[in-house]
Amino acid sequence: MSISSQRRHIDTILSYGGYQSVSKSYSPTHEMIGRSWKRCLSDYGLDPSQPRPARIVTHQTLREHQDSVDEFLNVARAGVEQLYAQVASLGYVLLLSDYRGITVQFLGDRRDERLHKAGLYLGADWSEQYAGTSAVGTCIQEQKALTCHRVDHFDSSHIRLTCTAAPIKDPSGQLLAVLDISALNSSRTPESQNFALHLTQLYARLIEDVYFLRRYRHHLVFKCDQSRELVQVSGQLLFALDEEGHVLAANTIARDLLAQLQKLDQPTLFLPELLECQWQDILAINQCNDGTRAFRVLGTQQTLFGTLIEPKSRMSSRLNPLSSRIQQEESVPELDCLCADDPAMRQTLSLAKRLRNKEVSVLILGETGTGKEVLAQAIHASSLRAKHPFMAVNCAAIPESLIESELFGYAPGTFTGGRAKGAKGLIQQANGGTLFLDEIGDMPLPLQTRLLRVLAEGHVMPLGALEPVDVDIRVLAATHCNLQKLIAEGRFREDLYYRLNGATLTLPSLKARADKQYLIQTLMKQINPTVRLRADAVSALLAYAWPGNIRQLVNALTFAEAICEGDEITVHHLPKDITMHPPEWPAFMGTNHTTSDCLSETIDSHTQHYAKNSEQERLLSLLRHQRWNISAVANQLGVSRPTVYRRIKKLNIPMPKDA
């Protein structure tokens, strides 16, 4: 490096720190670098015009530092060697430093004097207080991954180096070590190190998680991810649990999620509370077919797929086997077939099982087309009233002039042109069975009063009749409306609401369900069991947002089956409004910064870089999240692999050489 280049570098740092004025203002490549320069000047009293030689600690001091992290070094060795094997041919060396900046492990050519002189060597002190701004030292201070590229370094003797570092934390969140890859020479552009940063972060997380699992090998560990397919091999969030389900420790990404949910500082945290489930649901994970179960994150619409790592010691005679603590839920085929593994549906159906034989009115809530009547039929079919009628009334479909006679019936001679013997109303026809009132929010206000009397007194007065008729019915009602709002507006009786709302069952939208593929395959078998869906059709169906919910899905499958000439439905057989609609990006790729996005922001924050526009940023974030596994990205988005490649090309996203 020429003397003039070093002089310009010194002037740049001094002018940025306000120690001298220059004609041209300069900003460092990253605000972390700028903060480090100011610390070096103001806090440590370092002088960029006085280069400092590399400091290599004595053998005795090095041994003391290594002994303090001996268990960690044993765990980290395999990951460190794998990372070095991938970058050695590109001219990088690898440094593993402790939390004080002393290099306790080094992989590189120890015979190269240039490395020793530059401080890229075992025992080198890269603390910011001594070496100034560097990847290792600044990572220790900021506790964030970064690249310190060439002129980012404080010391002018380092401005040919490029160094990339990522923090490794212990299960309590304290900095344990720093993983760094460095090269003596590199391209002048900082962007050339983007993939190095991603790779270093990836291995730092892997090493951190292996150490976490080692530390808590005698405890239950809940491992979870947003991808069901990848959670078994690369679950991003780890929670160590005690015997009752309380969180003992969490890895970095899990702690970030807890911080987003404002749960990190709680003295005790009950994991089922975080996942809106019962402790038994978590204990029963390993009894699922694939050892995975879906959960909903507290206060959000985010779904996490979790697995449970059970320590071998639990199988000893000293401890009760885990299975002995699991209470098997009653099997009710009529209800069980309505979902696979969706946490919201699982809770709804679990409550429905407990209510099916109880004489309590049930209000079913959900968007139009989510299957409210199907659930009502299943409750009736699985109840003690199954042998008696199930009468469904769509309060929004019957004309207001006819709904009274349809519900309550009429006596002989009540209407001109009516039946000579009169007619039983739907309430009376449901005697002994179930009356299902769909879209109850659309029932006219005068009829609400009469319905309330039927429910309260147990008998119905047909139009024109002189005597009431006793009825024994179980009422299930459903609506997509906000009944509380209708009550406030005077359009729905409050007393009727409380009469109908003995218990509430809520159905999620199809878009929010984690078992969409199960629903698609199940409905296809009902429509035509001899026809199969090709992968591209399934991908398109999974990618669509389904504003019409399950009803729209049934219509789409029915249409595709009707125009399919063979026994295989492809994407070309689907309705155009589905295939022409852009894929529904996963929620964690969104740009909204609401509580419901906290999980996505948590995971994304570990891999996100700047992109040219929002769509490019979302796709780039997902590619990094899935470690450039195109198949995994396509599965996450519900599209084909060629579609992902086309989007990568269209958005000018550079592919890593080994992706």
WOMO-V478665 format. One record per residue. N is the residue number from 1. SS is DSSP state (a for helix, b for strand, c for the rest). PHI is phi as a letter, one per 30 degrees, with the letter a starting at -180 (none if undefined). PSI is psi in degrees with one decimal (NA if undefined). Layout:
N & SS & PHI & PSI
N & SS & PHI & PSI
This chain:
1 & c & none & 130.4
2 & c & d & 158.6
3 & a & d & -38.4
4 & a & d & -36.8
5 & a & d & -41.5
6 & a & d & -38.7
7 & a & d & -43.7
8 & a & d & -40.2
9 & a & d & -44.2
10 & a & d & -44.8
11 & a & d & -39.6
12 & a & d & -47.4
13 & a & d & -44.6
14 & a & d & -39.5
15 & a & d & -37.4
16 & a & d & -36.4
17 & c & d & -1.7
18 & c & i & 16.7
19 & c & c & -14.2
20 & c & a & 156.6
21 & c & c & 143.5
22 & c & b & 162.0
23 & c & d & -24.1
24 & c & c & 123.3
25 & c & d & 153.9
26 & c & b & 141.0
27 & c & b & 138.9
28 & c & d & 166.9
29 & c & d & -22.7
30 & c & b & 146.0
31 & a & d & -26.6
32 & a & d & -39.1
33 & a & d & -42.6
34 & a & d & -43.2
35 & a & d & -38.1
36 & a & d & -44.0
37 & a & e & -43.5
38 & a & d & -36.8
39 & a & d & -42.8
40 & a & d & -41.4
41 & a & d & -46.9
42 & a & d & -41.8
43 & a & d & -38.4
44 & c & c & -11.8
45 & c & i & 29.6
46 & c & d & 150.3
47 & c & c & 114.7
48 & c & d & -17.7
49 & c & d & -3.1
50 & c & b & 83.1
51 & c & e & 143.1
52 & c & c & 135.6
53 & c & d & 156.0
54 & c & e & 137.5
55 & c & c & 117.4
56 & b & c & 121.1
57 & c & d & 162.3
58 & c & d & 162.5
59 & a & e & -40.7
60 & a & d & -43.5
61 & a & d & -41.6
62 & a & e & -44.9
63 & a & d & -38.8
64 & a & d & -42.0
65 & a & d & -41.6
66 & a & d & -40.1
67 & a & d & -32.7
68 & a & d & -19.4
69 & c & b & 31.1
70 & a & e & -47.5
71 & a & d & -41.6
72 & a & d & -42.7
73 & a & d & -37.7
74 & a & d & -38.9
75 & a & d & -38.8
76 & a & d & -17.3
77 & a & e & -47.3
78 & a & d & -43.1
79 & a & d & -40.3
80 & a & d & -44.5
81 & a & d & -37.1
82 & a & d & -44.2
83 & a & d & -44.4
84 & a & d & -38.2
85 & a & d & -29.3
86 & a & d & -25.5
87 & a & c & -9.9
88 & a & d & -41.4
89 & a & d & -14.8
90 & a & c & 4.4
91 & c & j & 10.0
92 & b & c & 151.7
93 & b & c & 165.5
94 & b & b & 133.0
95 & b & b & 133.7
96 & b & c & 114.8
97 & b & c & 152.7
98 & b & d & -177.8
99 & c & d & -8.4
100 & c & c & -0.9
101 & c & j & 5.4
102 & b & d & 128.5
103 & b & d & 110.5
104 & b & c & -10.4
105 & b & b & 137.7
106 & b & b & 134.0
107 & b & b & 119.0
108 & c & l & -174.9
109 & c & d & 104.2
110 & c & d & -12.1
111 & c & d & -11.1
112 & c & d & 109.1
113 & a & d & -26.9
114 & a & d & -37.4
115 & a & d & -43.5
116 & a & d & -43.2
117 & a & d & -34.9
118 & a & d & -8.8
119 & c & i & 8.5
120 & c & d & 74.4
121 & c & a & 160.7
122 & c & d & 132.0
123 & c & i & 0.3
124 & b & d & 142.6
125 & b & c & 109.9
126 & c & c & 22.0
127 & c & d & 145.9
128 & a & d & -31.1
129 & a & d & -29.6
130 & a & c & -50.2
131 & a & d & -7.4
132 & c & i & -161.9
133 & c & d & 122.5
134 & c & a & 167.1
135 & a & d & -46.6
136 & a & d & -53.7
137 & a & d & -42.5
138 & a & d & -32.6
139 & a & d & -39.3
140 & a & d & -42.6
141 & a & d & -42.8
142 & a & d & -22.1
143 & c & h & 40.1
144 & c & b & 153.0
145 & c & d & 145.3
146 & b & a & 162.0
147 & b & c & 128.7
148 & b & c & 101.8
149 & b & c & 116.8
150 & a & h & -106.8
151 & a & d & -0.9
152 & a & d & -27.1
153 & c & d & 147.6
154 & c & d & -47.2
155 & c & d & 126.6
156 & a & d & -18.7
157 & a & d & -7.6
158 & a & c & 3.2
159 & c & d & 4.1
160 & c & c & -12.7
161 & c & d & 151.9
162 & b & b & 128.3
163 & b & b & 136.1
164 & b & b & 129.2
165 & b & b & 151.9
166 & b & b & 141.7
167 & b & d & 150.4
168 & b & b & 123.8
169 & b & c & 154.8
170 & c & d & 172.7
171 & c & d & -16.3
172 & c & c & -2.0
173 & c & j & 2.8
174 & c & d & 144.2
175 & b & d & 129.4
176 & b & c & -42.6
177 & b & a & 172.0
178 & b & b & 128.2
179 & b & c & 129.4
180 & b & b & 138.3
181 & b & b & 133.5
182 & b & b & 154.2
183 & b & b & 148.2
184 & c & d & -31.2
185 & c & b & 150.2
186 & c & a & 175.6
187 & c & d & 153.2
188 & c & d & -22.4
189 & c & d & 131.1
190 & a & d & -29.2
191 & a & d & -21.1
192 & a & d & -16.4
193 & a & c & 8.3
194 & a & e & -44.5
195 & a & d & -32.8
196 & a & d & -40.1
197 & a & d & -46.2
198 & a & d & -45.3
199 & a & d & -40.7
200 & a & d & -42.1
201 & a & d & -42.0
202 & a & d & -48.6
203 & a & d & -32.0
204 & a & d & -41.7
205 & a & d & -40.9
206 & a & d & -44.8
207 & a & d & -43.3
208 & a & e & -42.4
209 & a & d & -37.1
210 & a & d & -41.2
211 & a & d & -39.5
212 & a & e & -48.8
213 & a & d & -34.5
214 & a & d & -46.3
215 & a & d & -33.6
216 & c & c & 35.5
217 & c & d & -17.1
218 & c & c & 11.9
219 & c & b & 162.5
220 & b & d & 137.5
221 & b & b & 123.2
222 & b & c & 119.3
223 & b & c & 131.6
224 & b & b & 161.8
225 & b & a & 167.6
226 & c & d & -9.4
227 & c & c & 123.0
228 & c & d & -37.6
229 & c & d & -28.0
230 & c & c & -9.7
231 & a & d & -32.3
232 & a & d & -32.6
233 & a & c & -22.2
234 & a & b & 41.8
235 & c & e & 128.3
236 & c & d & -32.3
237 & b & c & 132.5
238 & b & b & 132.6
239 & b & b & 123.3
240 & b & d & 135.0
241 & b & b & 150.9
242 & c & d & -173.6
243 & c & d & -16.5
244 & c & c & -1.7
245 & c & j & 9.1
246 & b & d & 143.7
247 & b & d & 122.9
248 & b & c & -36.8
249 & b & a & 162.7
250 & b & b & 149.1
251 & c & d & 179.7
252 & a & e & -48.3
253 & a & d & -37.4
254 & a & d & -39.2
255 & a & d & -36.8
256 & a & d & -38.3
257 & a & d & -44.2
258 & a & d & -37.4
259 & a & d & -40.7
260 & a & d & -35.3
261 & c & d & 4.0
262 & c & h & 39.8
263 & c & c & -6.4
264 & c & d & -34.7
265 & c & c & 2.5
266 & c & d & 136.8
267 & c & d & -35.2
268 & c & b & 142.5
269 & c & b & 124.0
270 & b & c & 114.3
271 & a & e & -41.9
272 & a & e & -29.3
273 & a & d & -39.8
274 & a & d & -34.3
275 & c & c & 9.5
276 & c & h & 52.6
277 & c & b & -175.9
278 & c & c & 153.7
279 & a & e & -34.1
280 & a & d & -33.2
281 & a & d & -37.5
282 & a & d & -42.2
283 & a & d & -27.2
284 & c & d & 4.1
285 & a & e & -44.9
286 & a & d & -7.3
287 & a & d & -8.0
288 & c & d & 155.6
289 & c & e & -43.7
290 & c & c & 12.2
291 & c & i & 25.2
292 & c & b & 144.0
293 & b & b & 145.5
294 & b & d & 143.2
295 & b & b & 153.1
296 & b & c & 132.3
297 & c & d & 137.3
298 & c & e & 125.9
299 & c & i & 13.4
300 & c & b & 176.3
301 & c & c & 16.5
302 & c & d & 138.8
303 & b & c & 132.4
304 & b & c & 137.9
305 & b & c & 124.0
306 & b & c & 149.1
307 & b & b & 161.0
308 & b & b & 120.4
309 & b & c & 117.4
310 & c & c & 125.3
311 & c & d & 146.5
312 & a & d & -30.1
313 & a & d & -20.4
314 & a & d & -20.2
315 & a & d & -4.7
316 & c & d & 163.4
317 & c & d & -17.3
318 & c & d & -28.1
319 & c & c & 147.6
320 & c & d & 138.5
321 & c & e & 145.0
322 & a & e & -38.5
323 & a & d & -24.6
324 & a & d & -16.1
325 & a & c & -3.0
326 & c & c & 124.1
327 & c & c & 117.3
328 & c & d & 130.6
329 & c & d & 145.9
330 & c & e & 136.6
331 & c & d & 122.2
332 & c & b & 93.9
333 & a & e & -39.0
334 & a & d & -32.8
335 & a & c & -36.8
336 & a & d & -31.3
337 & c & d & -6.3
338 & c & d & -11.1
339 & c & a & 165.9
340 & c & c & -90.5
341 & c & b & 75.7
342 & c & c & 125.4
343 & a & d & -39.9
344 & a & d & -43.8
345 & a & d & -36.4
346 & a & d & -42.6
347 & a & d & -41.6
348 & a & d & -45.7
349 & a & d & -33.1
350 & a & d & -41.9
351 & a & d & -39.0
352 & a & d & -37.3
353 & a & d & -39.4
354 & a & d & -24.9
355 & a & c & -12.4
356 & c & d & -29.7
357 & c & c & 15.1
358 & c & c & 141.6
359 & c & d & 66.3
360 & c & b & 137.3
361 & c & d & 144.0
362 & b & b & 133.0
363 & b & c & 122.1
364 & b & c & 123.0
365 & b & c & 145.7
366 & c & l & 158.7
367 & c & d & 162.4
368 & c & e & 131.1
369 & c & i & 8.1
370 & c & d & -4.2
371 & c & j & 34.4
372 & a & d & -42.3
373 & a & d & -35.4
374 & a & d & -41.9
375 & a & d & -42.1
376 & a & d & -42.9
377 & a & d & -39.3
378 & a & d & -39.4
379 & a & d & -44.7
380 & a & d & -46.5
381 & a & d & -25.4
382 & c & c & 4.2
383 & c & c & 174.6
384 & c & d & -11.9
385 & c & c & 8.4
386 & c & e & -28.8
387 & c & d & -4.7
388 & c & c & 170.7
389 & c & d & 149.6
390 & b & c & 110.4
391 & b & c & 120.6
392 & b & c & 132.8
393 & b & b & 120.3
394 & b & c & 101.2
395 & c & d & -19.2
396 & c & d & -17.5
397 & c & c & -25.7
398 & c & d & 129.5
399 & c & e & 143.1
400 & a & e & -30.6
401 & a & d & -19.2
402 & a & c & -16.1
403 & a & d & -32.1
404 & a & d & -46.5
405 & a & d & -33.6
406 & a & d & -40.8
407 & a & d & -47.4
408 & a & c & -13.1
409 & b & i & -179.1
410 & b & b & 154.1
411 & c & d & 162.5
412 & c & e & 137.0
413 & c & i & 6.0
414 & c & d & -41.3
415 & c & b & 142.0
416 & c & d & 125.2
417 & c & i & -2.9
418 & c & d & 173.5
419 & c & d & 140.1
420 & c & d & -33.4
421 & c & c & 8.2
422 & c & i & -171.3
423 & b & a & 141.5
424 & b & d & 136.9
425 & c & d & 170.6
426 & a & d & -31.6
427 & a & d & -44.7
428 & a & d & -36.0
429 & a & d & -25.0
430 & c & d & 4.5
431 & c & e & 127.5
432 & c & i & -15.0
433 & c & c & -136.4
434 & b & b & 134.1
435 & b & c & 120.2
436 & b & c & 116.6
437 & b & c & 96.8
438 & b & d & 146.0
439 & c & h & 51.5
440 & a & d & -24.5
441 & a & d & -16.4
442 & a & c & 4.7
443 & c & d & 131.8
444 & c & e & 145.4
445 & a & e & -41.6
446 & a & d & -36.5
447 & a & d & -24.0
448 & a & d & -36.1
449 & a & d & -45.0
450 & a & d & -39.3
451 & a & d & -38.5
452 & a & d & -40.0
453 & a & d & -39.5
454 & a & d & -45.5
455 & a & d & -34.5
456 & a & d & -37.6
457 & a & c & -17.8
458 & c & i & 20.1
459 & b & b & 160.3
460 & b & b & 144.1
461 & c & c & 102.1
462 & c & d & 154.0
463 & b & d & 131.9
464 & c & i & -4.5
465 & c & d & 155.2
466 & c & c & -23.3
467 & c & b & 140.5
468 & c & d & 157.7
469 & b & c & 126.4
470 & b & d & 139.9
471 & c & b & 145.5
472 & c & c & 100.1
473 & c & b & 154.3
474 & b & c & 127.0
475 & b & c & 126.8
476 & b & c & 130.5
477 & b & b & 156.1
478 & b & b & 151.9
479 & b & a & 154.0
480 & c & c & -1.5
481 & c & d & 161.3
482 & c & d & 96.3
483 & a & d & -31.7
484 & a & d & -38.7
485 & a & d & -40.3
486 & a & d & -36.1
487 & a & d & -44.8
488 & a & d & -30.7
489 & c & d & -1.3
490 & c & i & 19.2
491 & c & c & -2.5
492 & c & b & 136.8
493 & c & d & 130.2
494 & a & d & -38.4
495 & a & d & -33.9
496 & a & d & -38.3
497 & a & e & -47.2
498 & a & d & -24.7
499 & a & d & -39.5
500 & a & d & -30.1
501 & c & c & 56.5
502 & c & d & -33.3
503 & b & a & 153.4
504 & b & c & 131.9
505 & b & c & 128.8
506 & b & c & 130.4
507 & c & c & 132.1
508 & c & d & 160.1
509 & c & d & 158.3
510 & c & d & -37.3
511 & c & e & -35.4
512 & c & d & -8.0
513 & c & d & 140.7
514 & c & d & -7.0
515 & c & c & 36.0
516 & a & e & -39.4
517 & a & d & -38.3
518 & a & d & -44.8
519 & a & d & -42.8
520 & a & d & -48.2
521 & a & d & -39.3
522 & a & d & -45.5
523 & a & d & -35.8
524 & a & d & -39.6
525 & a & d & -35.2
526 & a & d & -35.8
527 & a & d & -48.4
528 & c & a & 102.3
529 & c & d & -12.9
530 & c & d & -6.9
531 & c & c & 135.7
532 & b & c & 156.2
533 & b & c & 125.8
534 & c & d & 160.3
535 & a & e & -38.0
536 & a & d & -32.8
537 & a & d & -42.8
538 & a & d & -42.2
539 & a & e & -43.6
540 & a & d & -39.4
541 & a & d & -38.4
542 & a & d & -27.9
543 & a & d & -19.4
544 & c & d & 150.9
545 & c & d & -19.9
546 & c & h & 65.4
547 & c & d & -25.9
548 & c & c & 3.9
549 & a & i & -147.9
550 & a & d & -33.8
551 & a & e & -42.7
552 & a & d & -37.4
553 & a & d & -43.7
554 & a & d & -44.2
555 & a & d & -41.1
556 & a & d & -44.2
557 & a & d & -38.9
558 & a & d & -42.6
559 & a & d & -47.3
560 & a & d & -40.8
561 & a & d & -34.1
562 & a & d & -37.0
563 & a & c & -5.1
564 & c & d & 124.4
565 & c & d & -20.8
566 & c & c & -145.8
567 & c & c & 18.9
568 & b & b & 124.9
569 & b & c & 126.9
570 & c & c & 176.8
571 & a & d & -25.9
572 & a & d & -16.0
573 & a & d & -10.0
574 & c & d & 154.9
575 & c & e & 146.1
576 & a & d & -30.7
577 & a & d & -15.9
578 & a & d & -47.1
579 & a & d & -26.3
580 & c & d & -13.0
581 & c & d & 135.8
582 & c & d & 148.7
583 & c & e & 145.4
584 & c & d & 107.7
585 & c & d & 144.8
586 & c & e & 148.4
587 & a & e & -34.0
588 & a & d & -5.5
589 & a & c & 0.7
590 & c & d & 170.5
591 & c & c & -0.9
592 & c & d & 140.7
593 & c & c & 59.9
594 & c & c & 171.3
595 & a & e & -36.4
596 & a & d & -15.5
597 & a & c & 7.5
598 & a & d & -38.8
599 & a & d & -43.1
600 & a & d & -44.6
601 & a & d & -36.3
602 & a & d & -51.7
603 & a & d & -43.7
604 & a & d & -29.2
605 & c & d & -18.4
606 & c & d & -11.9
607 & c & b & 2.7
608 & c & d & 134.6
609 & c & b & 171.1
610 & c & d & 145.8
611 & c & b & 166.0
612 & c & d & -32.7
613 & c & a & 173.2
614 & a & d & -37.9
615 & a & d & -42.2
616 & a & d & -40.9
617 & a & d & -41.3
618 & a & d & -45.9
619 & a & d & -41.4
620 & a & d & -39.0
621 & a & d & -43.4
622 & a & d & -39.8
623 & a & e & -41.5
624 & a & d & -40.1
625 & a & e & -37.1
626 & c & c & 13.9
627 & c & h & 37.8
628 & c & i & 25.3
629 & c & d & 101.7
630 & a & d & -36.7
631 & a & d & -41.7
632 & a & d & -38.8
633 & a & d & -44.2
634 & a & d & -40.3
635 & a & d & -39.1
636 & a & d & -39.1
637 & a & d & -15.9
638 & c & i & 32.6
639 & c & b & 174.3
640 & c & d & 161.6
641 & a & d & -43.6
642 & a & e & -34.5
643 & a & d & -41.4
644 & a & d & -44.1
645 & a & d & -39.4
646 & a & d & -39.8
647 & a & d & -38.8
648 & a & d & -44.3
649 & a & d & -43.8
650 & a & d & -37.2
651 & c & c & 4.1
652 & c & h & 43.8
653 & c & d & 119.9
654 & c & d & 132.2
655 & c & d & 137.1
656 & c & d & 150.4
657 & c & d & -32.6
658 & c & c & 18.2
659 & c & d & NA
